Amino acid sequence: MRITKVTTKTGDQGYTTLGDGSHVSKDNDRIHCLGSIDELNASIGFARVTLSENHAADLESIQNDLFNIGGEISIPAVEKPLLHRERIDFLEKRIKSINKQLLPLEEFIIPGGSETGARLHVARSICRRAELDLVSLNNTDQLSTDILKYVNRLSDYLFVLARLVIDISGGKETQWDRSD
């Protein structure tokens, strides 16, 4: 797909076109999910610019995965998945590797700790909301189970990566204070 024109005016009446050519209202569940995935992608990009080269490269590859997920969502009844199962394995390996470097959690932690850690926590929370939107869409229009698994793992990855960068930067994780 080549984008030759950004302003098309086709959405001025509240409708847009999906990847299969069908026209839907902009409040359609698919469009809502596309917006959530786009917001997630942007928030990851916001975090990525503050990371070391290795982690930044991982996040860039994840951003490409999110475009693939968006492509699948925009084409109802897509025949060939754009997101490959190996990408779930990629996230699981990264989560396992990062977790080995972290102290075990004793309590919930309050998002923050460092600028990059806070940005990753924002991305994680957006990821969780996007996952809920995808589950809602899946209840009416079945999606690839790999999409749901991937986004679930992605929120875990963003969480452990946030913890890691906080630790590396010398920041401090603040635990939830249960006192009243």
N, C-alpha and C positions, 0 to 999 in steps of 0.2 A: 504494500500500500504506500503510495506516495502522497504526501500532503502538499498540495499546491496552493491551497487557499484556506486561511484560518477562519475568516469571517464568511460564513455561507448564508446566513440569515434564515436557514431552514428551521432553526429552533425558536424563532421569534414568537411562534404561536404555542410554545410549550411541548413540542414534539421533536423527536430526533430519530435518527436512522441507526439500526443495529448493523452489525457486520454482514448479516445475511440479506440486507436490503429492506427488511421490514421496518415499518414506522411505528413507534411507540411513544406514549406520553413520557415526559421527562421525570415523572414520579413513578414510573414503572420499577418494579423490584430489581430488574437487571441494571437499570441505569443507576439506581441507588447503590447497588454493589460496586458498580464501576467507579462511582464517586468515592466510595470508601477505600477501594484499592488504590485509587489515584492519590487520595489524602495520605494513605499509608506510605506510598512510594515517595511522596514529597517529604514526609517526616523522616524517612530513612535517609534521604538525600541531605536533609538538614543536619542529621547526626553524622553522616559519612564525611562531611568536609572537615570535621574536627578529629578524625581518627588516623591512626598510623596506617601506613601503606597496605599492610596485609589485611587488616580488618576492613579498611576502606574498599579493597578489591572484592572481599567477600560480600560486602553490602551492595556494591555495584552489580555483582552477579545476581543477588537477590532482587534488586530493582528490575533487572531484565526478566526474572521469573514472574514478577508482578505484572509486567506487560504481557507475558504469555497467559497469565491467569485472566487478565482483562480481555485478551483476545478470545479466550474460550467463553467467557461470560457474554461477550458481545455477539457470539454466533450460536443461537439456540440449536441444539441437536448437532453440535460439531462432531464430525466423524473421526478426526485425527487429533488427539490431545496435543496441546502446545506445551504443557508443563509435563516434563518427564519424571517418572518415579525416582530416578537417580537423584533428583534435587531434594527429595525428602531424606534420602540417605545422607546427602551432603550436610543437611542441617543437623541430623542426628549425630553424625561424626563430630561436627563442630561443637555441639552442645556437650558431648562426652569429653572432648579434649579440654574445653574451657572449664567444665566442672572439676576436672582433676586439679586445676590450679587454684580453686577457691576453697575457703573454709566452709564447712557445712552451715546451713541456715539453722538458727536456733529460734527465730521468730520472724514474723513479717517485717519487711524493711520499708521505710518511708522513701519514696522516690526522691532522688537528688544525689548528693554525694560529690558531684563534680558537674561541670557544664556538659561534658559529653555524656556522662552517665544520665543526667536529667533528660537530655535530648533522646537518648535511647529508651528511657522509661516512657516518654511521651509517645514515641513510635510503638512501643509495646502496647500501650493502652489503646492506641488507634487500631493496632493489629487485632486486639481482642474484640473491639467493636465491629471491625470488618468481618471477623469470623462469625459473629452473631448475625450480621446481615446476610452472609453467605448461607448460613444454616437456615435462615428464614426463606431465602430463595430456593434452597434445596428442598424445602417442604412442599413447594408447588411445582418447581421445574428442576428435575434431578440434575445435579452437577456431578462431575467426576469426583469420586471419593478422594482422589489424590489432591485435589484443590483443598478440600476440607482438612485433610491431614497436613498438608504443607503449611497452611496458615496457622493451624494449631501449633505445629513445631516452631514456626517462625516466632510466635510470641514467646515461647520458651527460650529460643536462641537470643532474642533481643534482651530478655531478662538476664541471662547469664553473661552476655556480653557487657551489659551495663554494669553488673557487679565487677567484672574483670577490669574494665577501664577505670572504675572508681578506685579499685585496689591499686592498679598500676600507677595512677596519678597521685597516690597518697591521700586521696579523699577518704571520707569516713562514711560508712553505711550507718544510718540511724535506724535502730530497731523500734518497732511499734511499742509505745509505752501504754501498757494496759491499765495503768492506774487511773482512778476516777478523779 
